[in-house]
Amino acid sequence: MARVKDLFMSALAAVKRFLGRLSFRTGVIVLASCVVFYILSFAQMLLPISAAAKGVLWFVLFGMAKTTQYAGLAIVGVEGWKRLKAYFKRS
């Protein structure tokens, strides 16, 4: 069991290193795509398709929204988040 935990922790550290190498601008773009996925996840309810198809679309689009949200926040980081908040307070 400890082997699985060590493997998971090393994989998580590798993902953090990869995301940490991406630029602030990339993080902002990923966060913007998060907003698009949220809008699409609820706008698809207006389509004239079956309820099952709507459920699948919502699941996929909402999952993509959450994934891009957390990835964008990981890329931007704490200091980048402060920069974004300061930018929107000025506007």
N, C-alpha and C positions, 0 to 999 in steps of 0.2 A: 504494500500500500504506500509506503514511503517513496518507492521508486516512481509511482504515478504522480505523487505530489511534487517531487523534484522535477519531473518532466514537464508538468503543467507550469510550475514556477519559472522554469527556464524558457518555455515558450512565451509566457506572458512578458518576461523581461525582454525577449527578442522583439516582440510586437511594440513594446514601449520604446525601445531604441529606434526602431524603424519610424514610428510616428514622430519621435523627437527630432529626427533629421529633416522633417518636412518644414516648409517655411510657414510664416504667419499668414501670408496671402493664400496659401493652399488651405489652411485651416478655415479661413473666412469663406472660401469657395465651397468647402465641404459643409459648413454651417448653412450657407445659402441654399445648397441642394436639400438640406434637411427641411427647410421651410417649404420647398417645392413638393417634396414627398408627403408632408403633412397635408398640404392643400389637395394633392391628388388622392390621398387616401380617403378623404371625405367627399370630394367632388365626384368620385366614381359612383357614389350612391345614386346620382341622378341618371345614370345610364340605364337604358331599357333592356337589362339582362336579368337572368335568374338570380334569386337570392343566394344560391350556392356560389355562383360566379362572383357576386358582389362580396361575399364573405372571404373568398380566396384572394380577390384583389385587395380587399382591405387588409388582410393579414400580411400580404407581401409588401404592400406600400407602407403600411404603418411600421412594419419591421425594418424596412429600409430607412424610414424617417428616424427611428430610434438609433439604428446603427450609425447613420451619418451624424446624428446629434452627438453621440458619445465619441466617435472618432474625431469630429471637428473640435470638440472641447479638449480632447487629449492632444491634438496637434497645436491648438492655440495656446493652451496652458493657462496658468494663473495670471501671469503678467500680460499676456495677450488679451485675456478676458477683461482685465482692468483697462487696457487700451480701448477695447470696443465699447465698454460702458462709458468711458470718458468721451469718446467720439459722439455717442448718441446723446449724451447730456448736453454737449455743446450745440448740437443741431436744433 
